[in-house]
Amino acid sequence: METAPLLTFGALALAIGIAIQNFPEGAIVSMPLRAEGMPKWKTFLYRVLSGLVEPIGFSPNYSLCFTGGAIARISLALQPGQ
């Protein structure tokens, strides 16, 4: 049984789910700033920066997953966006 197509489909589904979740999150950040008169480029920048927190926070926590069972559960609980 070949699992590569199944893993690819799962990864694609996860990426789409994260993108769907990040859209309203970015809108919540940028809409009030735009309503206060901030330029569009600056609100877009803040919107992008608010989304960069997740991969930055995920990286050290993911590396902790390989150190042991108890630490793995704690590090997974600390991941942003959960």
Order of alpha helices (4+ residues) and beta strands (2+ residues): alpha-alpha-alpha
